[in-house]
């Protein structure tokens, strides 16, 4: 009896974990925003002849049988299925449309500077800054994570690209989501090095040292082993 109860309890836990996992996938799918390059599988219940696999075009639209062009970019799969259902009502009685992402689009970005493997990377859609940092092997010891620059191709009226300066430490230490932004196709990420300073004179270890963004002169003296007794502080 104890063994059977234990088995039932184990099965219940496993079922709960599987259910939670499936629900998390569904929530993720419902919140995913469609973009150019996503390949969609669209079906209408009871009408297999309408089942269509289609890629979101550069103009942001897809073409579906009977209803023609439908805007997809900027919508979730649920919102797109609702739009297609409404358009189908004049052709099909009480249509039930399902939209699934068959192939997710990717974005291509370039990362330069103080990372272990700078270069071009192709990432899944909705990838964030820390994703490309991880793909590039992580930052070097000289990287200044408070001064990461993202140059984006969306040009303003004066022909200049948009440049953002990101302090990713605000996300790592404080969870600020804007400090770990979603990347866009064509982004160029530059990881700046921290500064270096030369300290000489009455100090135990005079040399050139790498300094962080929040260091002051006392931090530098400590880094250099401290001042000698003969030093005039």
Protein Blocks (a to p, Z undefined) as FASTA:
>chain_A
ZZmmmmmmmmmmmmmmmmmmmmmmmmmmmmpccdehiacddddehilklgccddddfkop
acdehklpadfehpafklmmmmmmmmmmmmpghiadddddfbdcddddddehjdfbgcdd
dddehiafklmmmmnopaafkbcfklcccddfbdcfkopacdddddfklmmmnopaklmc
cddehiacddddddddddehjdfbgcdddddfkbcfklmmmmnopaafkbcZZ
